[in-house]
């Protein structure tokens, strides 16, 4: 019987050749290869798709760093992805997203900043309704000062997080040491 895990965390040495450029890009961006990218390396297409979509969301959307992190954290919290909530808590702090904003999302509480709260509510509705937003959902988002184009920008972040959240659910990706200080688990119902 094999003791090799079904979803190993690949390194540059163990990854398929086609995934090595993705691992090298992740190492250059983060200073190490996050376990999520190591796991994704089993499918070079997934690793490349995730990093490409992440780059597009980061550099080509019309959302601020705080707004992007609100999207990524809200989707991850909705999916109860312990890995991504922890990782994006660290990334958000590196991008100077106020700690109160991050903590509100982690605890599924309203954000005091009205504009960011409108974004959080939109993303939550989008997840709960599987994209079938009502006119009122969209109107509240637009009334907070967002544009129709930014609504579609949100979809890029949602797609990015579906890839990583579901990968982590399938593989039970171990949390990297640099993210461990921000470990998170979903709040369970009252006993």
Secondary structure as UniProt FT lines:
FT   TURN            6..7
FT   TURN            12..14
FT   HELIX           17..19
FT   HELIX           20..30
FT   HELIX           35..40
FT   TURN            41..42
FT   HELIX           44..60
FT   HELIX           65..78
FT   TURN            79..80
FT   HELIX           82..94
FT   TURN            95..96
FT   HELIX           99..106
FT   TURN            107..108
FT   HELIX           114..128
FT   TURN            129..131
FT   HELIX           135..143
FT   TURN            144..145
FT   HELIX           148..171
FT   HELIX           177..182
//
